[in-house]
């Protein structure tokens, strides 16, 4: 699966959760607009190369696993 396919799948899963904002993803990181966060993470993940892209991948995975 390439980066674009991964983002489509991951973002669908995140949106399907219907997360209520604001919420604290991790201590010190409060999400107030999920769409802005996804846009930022997606653009950053697509524009970077390893090993930096791992940081954005990990943030996306945190959102995928997040439970309110």
C-alpha positions as CSV (number, residue, x, y, z in Angstrom):
1,X,0.0,0.0,0.0
2,X,1.4,3.4,-1.0
3,X,1.2,6.5,1.1
4,X,-1.9,7.9,-0.7
5,X,-3.8,4.6,-0.3
6,X,-2.8,4.4,3.3
7,X,-4.1,8.0,4.0
8,X,-7.4,7.3,2.3
9,X,-8.0,4.2,4.4
10,X,-6.7,5.7,7.7
11,X,-8.6,9.0,7.3
12,X,-11.8,7.2,6.5
13,X,-11.4,5.2,9.7
14,X,-10.7,8.3,11.7
15,X,-13.7,10.2,10.2
16,X,-16.0,7.2,10.8
17,X,-15.3,7.6,14.6
18,X,-17.1,10.9,14.6
19,X,-14.8,12.2,17.3
20,X,-16.1,15.1,19.3
21,X,-13.7,18.0,19.5
22,X,-12.0,19.3,21.4
23,X,-10.1,16.3,22.7
24,X,-6.7,15.6,24.0
25,X,-4.9,13.1,21.7
26,X,-1.8,12.9,24.0
27,X,-0.8,15.1,26.9
28,X,-0.3,18.6,25.5
29,X,-1.9,18.0,22.2
30,X,-5.5,19.2,22.0
31,X,-7.4,18.7,18.8
32,X,-9.9,21.4,18.1
33,X,-10.5,20.8,14.3
34,X,-10.0,17.2,13.1
35,X,-10.2,18.1,9.4
36,X,-7.4,20.7,9.7
37,X,-5.3,18.2,11.6
38,X,-5.9,15.5,9.0
39,X,-5.1,17.9,6.2
40,X,-1.9,18.9,7.9
41,X,-0.8,15.4,8.7
42,X,-1.6,14.2,5.2
43,X,0.3,16.9,3.4
44,X,3.3,16.5,5.8
45,X,3.3,12.7,5.5
46,X,3.2,12.8,1.7
47,X,5.9,15.5,1.3
48,X,8.5,13.9,3.6
49,X,10.8,10.9,3.2
50,X,12.0,8.3,5.7
51,X,12.7,8.5,8.6
52,X,10.9,11.8,9.1
53,X,7.7,10.5,7.6
54,X,7.6,8.0,10.5
55,X,6.6,10.9,12.8
56,X,3.5,11.7,10.8
57,X,2.7,8.0,10.4
58,X,2.8,7.6,14.2
59,X,0.4,10.6,14.7
60,X,-2.0,9.2,12.2
61,X,-1.9,5.8,13.9
62,X,-2.6,7.5,17.3
63,X,-5.7,9.0,15.8
64,X,-6.8,5.6,14.4
65,X,-6.4,4.0,17.8
66,X,-7.9,6.9,19.8
67,X,-11.0,6.2,21.8
68,X,-13.0,8.9,23.5
